[in-house]
């Protein structure tokens, strides 16, 4: 039994990319509940768009400090995630702005 088997909220990601630090283009996880911020704990840079609407993300990855494109989220995504994205945009970490789908 893994720690994820004991997770009462089922927030443990099925996809694990712990060595991923940079993405040279878009990172599209739209609708994929098998990936969340714990999947990419060392991600620092996304040079393209970050499309995370309806995904497993509840927070931005803690080390993420640059998004060269747009962030695309849904108004129905986690309010805490939306707040973090707006704060990152205000801090100049998101070059393409924040866009809502739906």
N, C-alpha and C positions, 0 to 999 in steps of 0.2 A: 504494500500500500504506500502510495506517495503522499506528500503533503497536499497535493491537489485533490486527492480522493477524499480528504477530510474537509475540504473547503465548502462550508454551508451555503455560500453565495455563488458558487460555480464560476468564480472569476479567474481561475487558473487557465492560462492559455494553452491551447493544444500545439501551437506553433511556437518554437523557441529559436531565436536568432541572437544569442548573446554576444557574438563577435561583430555584429553589424554596427558600424559607426557612421558610415556615409552612404547616401543613396544619390547617385549621379543624375537621376531623373525623377519622375513621379513615383509616389508611394501610394498605391490605390488599394485600400482595404475595405472599400464600400460593402456594407452588408455582411462582412466576414466576422462572425462572433468568435472564431477560433484564434483570433489574435488581439492582443491588447498591449498596454504599456509595459507589462512584465515580459512580453515577448522580445522586446528590443531595449533592454536596460541600458545599453551603451550608445544608442543612436544619438548623434550630435547634429548631423546635417542632412537635410533633404534639399537637393538643388532644384527640384521641380515642385509640382503640386502635391499636397498631402490631402488625400481624399479619404476621410474617415467617417463619413456619415453612416449611421446604423451599424457600426462595427462594435467590437468588444471594448474599445477604449473608453475609460472613465476618467483618465487623466492624460496629459501629455507626457511623453517619456521624460524622465527627470533630467537627462543630460542634453535634451534637444535644445539647441540655441540658434538655429538658422533654418528658415524655410524660404527657398528662393522663388517659389511660385505662390499659388493660392492655397488656402485651407478651405476645404469644402466640408461643411457639416450640416446636420439637420436641426431645425428648431426643437425637435423632440429628443435630441441627444442629451446626455447627462448635463444638468445645469452647471455643475462644477467644472466639467470639461469646457463648456462654452465660456465660462468666466476665465479659465486659464488661457484659452485661445485669444480672447479679447485683450487680456493683459499682455500676452506675448506680442500681439499686433501693436498695441500702444507702445511697447518697448522697442519696436523696430525690428523684431525678430522674424516677421512675416512680410516679405517684400510684395507679394501679390494680393494682399488683403484677405479678408474673411468673407466667404460667400456661403449663403444658405441654400440648400436644395429643398425639394418638396414643394 
